[in-house]
Amino acid sequence: MPYKSIASLPSSVKDHLPKHAQEIYKEVFNSAWDEYKDPGKRVRGGDREEVAHKVAWSAVKKSYVKDDSARWVRIKR
């Protein structure tokens, strides 16, 4: 189900990602939730929520990486 705020994100996201990364995650998850409503659009199957989480994590990883301390930090470009 879509997330109304970053406070409603799963703890695996809230407890580990910086606020900006949480915002990215929420927006992309909600967008993917809408986009992959039709099971025919899900390339590898899986349920709608699983696909939305994968897409959201992928979006976060385009801007953030884990550092040596296992903290998520923004990629400097």
Steps between C-alpha positions, in 0.01 A plus 500: 500500500624854434667696778349833610813623674856394571389425857291214362791335316623159619762508775753347259479828311434753780770369731776486241458762229555876528186716470558591135544134406178419689319764295634345179394157619146611585441685173639223282319227694168680459562556130599136445195388699282676243710401197510128578135458596453272199671162562591486129742790551703311761781342299607237753164456665490568869231689678433868455650604833818297446555661160439851637756444778760375249446802277523738799826346624642520150420872485665564837814316386536741207567784746626326815757234588608336823830628635759297690294542819191356327329842505317624193669809354416708197710441190709805414486583133 
